[in-house]
Amino acid sequence: MPLAGSIFVGVDPTGTRKAFTYAALRQDLSVLIVTEGELEEVVGFLASQDGAFVAVSSASHPNAGLVRQRMAAVAPASRQLRGADLRIAEHELRTRGIAVAGTPARVTACSPWVQAGFALFRALGEHGFEAHPAGDCPYQWLETHPHAVFTTLLGRAPLSRATIEGRLQRQLILHERGVRLHDPMLYFEEITRHRLLNGVLPTAQVLLPEQLDALAAAFTAWVAAEKSAELTRLGHDSEGYITLPVHSLKEEY
C-alpha cells in the first residue's frame, strides 16, 4: 500500500510544447495537477513528493529480439521477418487487435519521444524510484500505453483521439472509473443553436489528447498502488512490461 499522501502520476512524452505532459491524482482520484514540463521539472516534481507511483506512456527498454527469435523458430527459412522489430508486450497487444507501435532494438533507431521516455526512466532510477512491484518502496515506476488503457477499459478501440468525439469518449471513460473530471456529457447541454451557428463550442471543458493520455497513465498508477490484483502485465524481464488497469484481457478488441 502507498504511504498516506502519496500521489499517482501519469507522464506522456509526446507533448507538443514541452517534452512531457504529466498529470497527478490524489488517493481519492481528484486531480492534483495537469501540466507540461521538461525532464528536470517532471523529476523535480516527483522527487519532492512524500511518495509517488508513476506510470510512463513510453517503452522502458528497447526490444531484445525475443519476437524475432520466436518468429524465426516458426519460419526458420524466412530471410526477412517483417514486423519482428518489437517487444513481446507490443506483439501480445497487436495479436489482440490493439494497435501499438513497436520499439526498435537500437536506441538510436527509436523516435525522439521514445528516447525521451528512456531518459525519464533513467532519471527516475537515479532518484530512488524502483520498478513496480517493489513492496513498500514509496517511489515506484511502471510502463503503460494510453491507447491500450482506453481500449481495454472500453472493451473496444476508442474513437480517434484527434477528434472532439474521441476526446469526449476518453474523458467519459475516466470519469466513469471514478477520476474526478468535469463530466463530459455536460458538453452537450451547453451546445446551443447560437453557439453552433457561430462555431463557438464549449471545448475548454474537454481535455486535450495528451492530457487525457497522461490521466489514463495516472489512473493506471493508482490501480497499481491501490488495487494491484486488477492489473494485467504483458512483457518480459529483459524488455520491460506494459501494465494495464484491467484484471484480464479479451482475446480480441
N, C-alpha and C positions, 0 to 999 in steps of 0.2 A: 504493500500500500504506500502511496506517496505521502510525504510529510504534509502536515497542515500548512496551508499557504502556498503549496506547490501550484505551478501553472502548467498548462498544456498547450504546446506551441506547434504550429504548422508553418513550415518555411517552403516557399516556392521560388526556385531560382530562375524564373522566366520573366522577371519584372521588366516593364517597358521603360521606366525612367531610371530606376536604380537596380542593382544586381539582384536583390531579393525582395519579395513581398512576404511579410510574415504576420501571423495572427495568433493571439493568445487567448485562451479560455480559462476561466476560473473553475473551481470544482463543481459549482452549480450550473456550469455551461453558459454563464453570462460572458459576454465578450469584454475582455480587458483592453485589447488594442488590435487594430488592423492598420498596418502601415508598410512603408518601404524603407530599405536601408542597404548600405554597403556591408561587406563582410564584418568589418570591425564593429559597426553599430549593432548588427544582429548578435554577434558573440558577446559584446559588452552587455546588452540587454539580458541575455540568457544567464551569463555568469553572475549577474547582480541579484538573481532570484534566490530565495531560500531553497527552492527545489524546482526542477523543470524536466518534464518529459517532452522531447522534441521529435516530431515526425517531419522528415525532409522529403519533398517530392522530387527526388533525383536518385540516380544509382549511387550506391555506396562503394561499389567496386567495378572494375572492368570485367568483361566475361573471361572465364578461364578455359574456354574451348570445350566445355563439357557437352554442350548441344552438338557441336561439330563432331565430337567423338561418338556420341550416340547415333548421329545420322550416318557416320562413316561405318559404324558397326552393322547398320541395317542395309546400307548400299555400298559395300566396300569398293566396288568397281567404278563408282562415280568419281569423276575428276573434279567436278565443280559442285560443291554443296551450297546451293543457293539458299539464302535465308538462315544460315547457320551462325552468323556473327551476332549472337545474342546470348543472354544468360538463361539459365534454367527457369528462373521465375518468369521471365518475359515469354519464354516458349510456352510455359504452362498456361499463362493468361491467353496467349494467342490461340492455343488449341481449344479454348472455351469461347472463342469469338470476341474476346476483349482486345481491341486494337491498341497496342503499345509499341513504342519504338524500341529497337534493340540497342544494347550497349556494346560498342566495339571492344575488342581485346586490347587495343592500344589506346592509352590515354590521349595521345596526340591526335587520334582519329575521332575522338569524341567531340561533340558540339561544344561551343563555349559555355552554354548554360549547364551542361553535364560536368564540365571541368570546374565550374563554379561550385557545383554541388560537392565534388571531391574535396575542394579547398575547405568548404564548410565542415565536412565530416572530419578532416584533419584538425581543424581548429577546435572543434568540439572535444576531440580526444586530448588535445593539448590542455584543455581547461577542465579535465577531470570527468567528462561525460563518458559513460560506458554504453555498449550496445545492449539494447533490451533483448531478453530479460536479464536484469542484473541485480536481482534480490532487493536489498534495502537501499541500494545506491540512490541518492536523491536526484542525481543528474543522469538521465538516460536518453539515448537517441535511437531512432528506428527509421527505416526507409519505407515509404509508401508510394502510391501512384494515384493522383486525384481522379483521373478518368476511370480507373479500375474501382476506386472507392465509390464513386457515384453510380457506376454500372451495377456493382454488387448490392449496394443498398437499395437501388431501384428495382433490380431484377431484370433489367434490360438496358441496352445502350441509351443514354440520355440524348436529348436534342443537342444540336451544335452549341458549344459554349460561346460561339461568336454572335449568337442571336439573342434578342431580348427574351424569347421564349425559353431558350436553353438556360439563360441566367436565372429566370424566374423558377424554372423547374429545379435547378440545383439549390437555390435558396430555400425552396419549399421542402426538398429532401432533408436538408439540415434542420430546418425549423421543426419538422415533424419528428425528428430524432431528439428534440429537446434543446438544440442550440438556440439561445435566446436572441434571435434576429428579428428584424421587422418582418411581420407576416406578409409574404409576397402577394397573397390574394387581395390585400387592400389596394394593390396597384390598380386592379380593375375597377374598384369603386371610385377611383379618382380620375378615371378617363371620362371626360365629358365631350359632348358634341363640339363645343368651342375649342377645347384643347386639341382634339383630334384634327379638326379642320385647320388649325394653326400650327400643327406639328409640335405642340408643347406637351410632351408626355412626362409623367412623374418618374423618370428613370433614376433620379437621385437616390431613391429608396431601394433600388436594386443594385446589389454589389457587382463589381467588375469581375470578369472571369478569373483573373489571377488572385483576387481576394477570396473568391469562393473556393478556389483550389487550396489556398492556404488554410481556410477554415475547415475544409474536408480533412486536411492533414492534421490540424489541431484536434478535430473530433477523434481521429484515429489514435492520436497520442493519449487522449482522455480515456478511450476504451482500453488501450494497453495498460494504463495505470489503474483504472477503476474496475474494469470488467474483462480481465485478461482471458477468461475462459471463452469469451465471444470473439476471439481473434482467429484469423487464418494467416499462416505464414507460408510463403512459397519461396523456394530457392535452395541454396547450398552454402555451406560454411565458407567455401573458397570464393564465392561470388556475391554473397550477401542475400538478404531475404526481403521480399516485398511483403509488408504487413497490411492486412485489410480488416476493417471493423465489422466483420461478419463471422458467424460461427462456422459456416461451411459454404462451399461454392457449388453452383449448379454445373452440370456438365456442359451447358451451352447457354450463351447470352445473346 
